[in-house]
Amino acid sequence: MAAGFGLVVRFTLHDADAARDFDELVMRTLEGIRAHESGTVVYVNHRVPGEHNARVFYELYEDRAAFDAHERQPHTRHFLEQREKYVADTQVTFLEQIDGKV
Protein backbone atom coordinates (compact mmCIF):
# COMPACT_ATOMS: atom_id res chain seq x y z
CA MET A 1 0.00 0.00 0.00
CA ALA A 2 1.35 3.44 -0.95
CA ALA A 3 2.15 5.79 1.92
CA GLY A 4 2.96 9.46 2.04
CA PHE A 5 2.52 12.22 -0.51
CA GLY A 6 5.53 13.58 -2.36
CA LEU A 7 6.61 16.01 -5.00
CA VAL A 8 9.67 17.29 -6.78
CA VAL A 9 9.80 20.95 -7.77
CA ARG A 10 12.43 22.32 -10.15
CA PHE A 11 12.99 26.07 -10.10
CA THR A 12 14.98 27.97 -12.71
CA LEU A 13 16.11 31.24 -11.13
CA HIS A 14 16.77 34.51 -12.95
CA ASP A 15 20.46 34.89 -12.09
CA ALA A 16 23.09 34.43 -9.36
CA ASP A 17 21.63 37.23 -7.21
CA ALA A 18 18.17 35.70 -7.47
CA ALA A 19 19.61 32.29 -6.53
CA ARG A 20 21.24 33.73 -3.41
CA ASP A 21 18.08 35.56 -2.34
CA PHE A 22 15.92 32.51 -3.14
CA ASP A 23 18.11 30.32 -0.92
CA GLU A 24 17.77 32.83 1.92
CA LEU A 25 13.98 32.83 1.49
CA VAL A 26 13.98 29.03 1.64
CA MET A 27 16.11 29.03 4.82
CA ARG A 28 13.60 31.35 6.54
CA THR A 29 10.71 29.20 5.30
CA LEU A 30 12.36 26.07 6.66
CA GLU A 31 12.41 27.62 10.14
CA GLY A 32 8.60 27.65 10.07
CA ILE A 33 8.39 24.17 8.59
CA ARG A 34 10.66 22.72 11.29
CA ALA A 35 8.74 24.47 14.07
CA HIS A 36 5.15 23.95 12.94
CA GLU A 37 4.79 21.05 10.51
CA SER A 38 4.95 17.62 12.10
CA GLY A 39 3.37 16.13 8.96
CA THR A 40 6.21 17.33 6.74
CA VAL A 41 8.60 14.38 6.67
CA VAL A 42 11.20 15.74 4.19
CA TYR A 43 11.62 19.22 2.72
CA VAL A 44 15.00 19.72 1.07
CA ASN A 45 16.36 22.40 -1.28
CA HIS A 46 19.06 21.06 -3.64
CA ARG A 47 21.57 22.75 -5.94
CA VAL A 48 22.07 21.16 -9.34
CA PRO A 49 25.78 20.68 -10.14
CA GLY A 50 26.71 22.70 -13.21
CA GLU A 51 23.40 24.59 -13.23
CA HIS A 52 24.00 27.54 -10.92
CA ASN A 53 20.51 28.99 -11.35
CA ALA A 54 18.60 25.76 -10.76
CA ARG A 55 17.15 24.45 -7.51
CA VAL A 56 15.27 21.22 -6.93
CA PHE A 57 13.03 20.64 -3.93
CA TYR A 58 12.18 17.18 -2.71
CA GLU A 59 9.15 17.22 -0.44
CA LEU A 60 7.53 14.30 1.37
CA TYR A 61 4.47 14.58 3.58
CA GLU A 62 2.74 11.99 5.77
CA ASP A 63 -0.32 12.25 3.50
CA ARG A 64 -2.22 14.65 1.27
CA ALA A 65 -3.79 16.32 4.32
CA ALA A 66 -0.31 17.19 5.66
CA PHE A 67 0.59 18.73 2.28
CA ASP A 68 -2.64 20.73 2.29
CA ALA A 69 -1.85 21.93 5.83
CA HIS A 70 1.66 22.92 4.67
CA GLU A 71 0.15 25.01 1.86
CA ARG A 72 -1.99 26.95 4.39
CA GLN A 73 0.87 27.85 6.77
CA PRO A 74 1.82 31.57 6.93
CA HIS A 75 5.49 30.82 6.22
CA THR A 76 4.53 28.81 3.14
CA ARG A 77 2.13 31.51 1.91
CA HIS A 78 4.94 34.06 2.33
CA PHE A 79 7.35 31.83 0.36
CA LEU A 80 4.83 31.35 -2.46
CA GLU A 81 4.24 35.10 -2.72
CA GLN A 82 7.92 36.09 -2.56
CA ARG A 83 9.46 33.40 -4.78
CA GLU A 84 8.09 34.95 -7.96
CA LYS A 85 10.69 37.73 -7.68
CA TYR A 86 13.45 35.15 -8.18
CA VAL A 87 11.95 32.41 -10.34
CA ALA A 88 11.89 32.32 -14.15
CA ASP A 89 10.31 28.86 -14.43
CA THR A 90 8.75 26.25 -12.12
CA GLN A 91 8.12 22.58 -12.89
CA VAL A 92 6.19 20.44 -10.39
CA THR A 93 6.02 16.65 -10.43
CA PHE A 94 3.73 14.92 -7.94
CA LEU A 95 4.81 11.46 -6.77
CA GLU A 96 3.02 8.30 -5.69
CA GLN A 97 5.11 5.80 -3.73
CA ILE A 98 5.37 2.27 -5.09
CA ASP A 99 8.04 0.80 -2.80
CA GLY A 100 11.04 1.94 -0.80
CA LYS A 101 12.91 2.15 2.47
CA VAL A 102 11.74 4.65 5.05
C-alpha positions as a Markdown table, in Angstrom:
| # | Residue | x | y | z |
|---|---|---|---|---|
| 1 | Met | 0.0 | 0.0 | 0.0 |
| 2 | Ala | 1.4 | 3.4 | -0.9 |
| 3 | Ala | 2.2 | 5.8 | 1.9 |
| 4 | Gly | 3.0 | 9.5 | 2.0 |
| 5 | Phe | 2.5 | 12.2 | -0.5 |
| 6 | Gly | 5.5 | 13.6 | -2.4 |
| 7 | Leu | 6.6 | 16.0 | -5.0 |
| 8 | Val | 9.7 | 17.3 | -6.8 |
| 9 | Val | 9.8 | 20.9 | -7.8 |
| 10 | Arg | 12.4 | 22.3 | -10.1 |
| 11 | Phe | 13.0 | 26.1 | -10.1 |
| 12 | Thr | 15.0 | 28.0 | -12.7 |
| 13 | Leu | 16.1 | 31.2 | -11.1 |
| 14 | His | 16.8 | 34.5 | -12.9 |
| 15 | Asp | 20.5 | 34.9 | -12.1 |
| 16 | Ala | 23.1 | 34.4 | -9.4 |
| 17 | Asp | 21.6 | 37.2 | -7.2 |
| 18 | Ala | 18.2 | 35.7 | -7.5 |
| 19 | Ala | 19.6 | 32.3 | -6.5 |
| 20 | Arg | 21.2 | 33.7 | -3.4 |
| 21 | Asp | 18.1 | 35.6 | -2.3 |
| 22 | Phe | 15.9 | 32.5 | -3.1 |
| 23 | Asp | 18.1 | 30.3 | -0.9 |
| 24 | Glu | 17.8 | 32.8 | 1.9 |
| 25 | Leu | 14.0 | 32.8 | 1.5 |
| 26 | Val | 14.0 | 29.0 | 1.6 |
| 27 | Met | 16.1 | 29.0 | 4.8 |
| 28 | Arg | 13.6 | 31.3 | 6.5 |
| 29 | Thr | 10.7 | 29.2 | 5.3 |
| 30 | Leu | 12.4 | 26.1 | 6.7 |
| 31 | Glu | 12.4 | 27.6 | 10.1 |
| 32 | Gly | 8.6 | 27.6 | 10.1 |
| 33 | Ile | 8.4 | 24.2 | 8.6 |
| 34 | Arg | 10.7 | 22.7 | 11.3 |
| 35 | Ala | 8.7 | 24.5 | 14.1 |
| 36 | His | 5.1 | 24.0 | 12.9 |
| 37 | Glu | 4.8 | 21.0 | 10.5 |
| 38 | Ser | 4.9 | 17.6 | 12.1 |
| 39 | Gly | 3.4 | 16.1 | 9.0 |
| 40 | Thr | 6.2 | 17.3 | 6.7 |
| 41 | Val | 8.6 | 14.4 | 6.7 |
| 42 | Val | 11.2 | 15.7 | 4.2 |
| 43 | Tyr | 11.6 | 19.2 | 2.7 |
| 44 | Val | 15.0 | 19.7 | 1.1 |
| 45 | Asn | 16.4 | 22.4 | -1.3 |
| 46 | His | 19.1 | 21.1 | -3.6 |
| 47 | Arg | 21.6 | 22.8 | -5.9 |
| 48 | Val | 22.1 | 21.2 | -9.3 |
| 49 | Pro | 25.8 | 20.7 | -10.1 |
| 50 | Gly | 26.7 | 22.7 | -13.2 |
| 51 | Glu | 23.4 | 24.6 | -13.2 |
| 52 | His | 24.0 | 27.5 | -10.9 |
| 53 | Asn | 20.5 | 29.0 | -11.4 |
| 54 | Ala | 18.6 | 25.8 | -10.8 |
| 55 | Arg | 17.2 | 24.5 | -7.5 |
| 56 | Val | 15.3 | 21.2 | -6.9 |
| 57 | Phe | 13.0 | 20.6 | -3.9 |
| 58 | Tyr | 12.2 | 17.2 | -2.7 |
| 59 | Glu | 9.1 | 17.2 | -0.4 |
| 60 | Leu | 7.5 | 14.3 | 1.4 |
| 61 | Tyr | 4.5 | 14.6 | 3.6 |
| 62 | Glu | 2.7 | 12.0 | 5.8 |
| 63 | Asp | -0.3 | 12.3 | 3.5 |
| 64 | Arg | -2.2 | 14.7 | 1.3 |
| 65 | Ala | -3.8 | 16.3 | 4.3 |
| 66 | Ala | -0.3 | 17.2 | 5.7 |
| 67 | Phe | 0.6 | 18.7 | 2.3 |
| 68 | Asp | -2.6 | 20.7 | 2.3 |
| 69 | Ala | -1.9 | 21.9 | 5.8 |
| 70 | His | 1.7 | 22.9 | 4.7 |
| 71 | Glu | 0.1 | 25.0 | 1.9 |
| 72 | Arg | -2.0 | 26.9 | 4.4 |
| 73 | Gln | 0.9 | 27.8 | 6.8 |
| 74 | Pro | 1.8 | 31.6 | 6.9 |
| 75 | His | 5.5 | 30.8 | 6.2 |
| 76 | Thr | 4.5 | 28.8 | 3.1 |
| 77 | Arg | 2.1 | 31.5 | 1.9 |
| 78 | His | 4.9 | 34.1 | 2.3 |
| 79 | Phe | 7.3 | 31.8 | 0.4 |
| 80 | Leu | 4.8 | 31.3 | -2.5 |
| 81 | Glu | 4.2 | 35.1 | -2.7 |
| 82 | Gln | 7.9 | 36.1 | -2.6 |
| 83 | Arg | 9.5 | 33.4 | -4.8 |
| 84 | Glu | 8.1 | 34.9 | -8.0 |
| 85 | Lys | 10.7 | 37.7 | -7.7 |
| 86 | Tyr | 13.4 | 35.1 | -8.2 |
| 87 | Val | 11.9 | 32.4 | -10.3 |
| 88 | Ala | 11.9 | 32.3 | -14.1 |
| 89 | Asp | 10.3 | 28.9 | -14.4 |
| 90 | Thr | 8.8 | 26.2 | -12.1 |
| 91 | Gln | 8.1 | 22.6 | -12.9 |
| 92 | Val | 6.2 | 20.4 | -10.4 |
| 93 | Thr | 6.0 | 16.6 | -10.4 |
| 94 | Phe | 3.7 | 14.9 | -7.9 |
| 95 | Leu | 4.8 | 11.5 | -6.8 |
| 96 | Glu | 3.0 | 8.3 | -5.7 |
| 97 | Gln | 5.1 | 5.8 | -3.7 |
| 98 | Ile | 5.4 | 2.3 | -5.1 |
| 99 | Asp | 8.0 | 0.8 | -2.8 |
| 100 | Gly | 11.0 | 1.9 | -0.8 |
| 101 | Lys | 12.9 | 2.1 | 2.5 |
| 102 | Val | 11.7 | 4.6 | 5.1 |
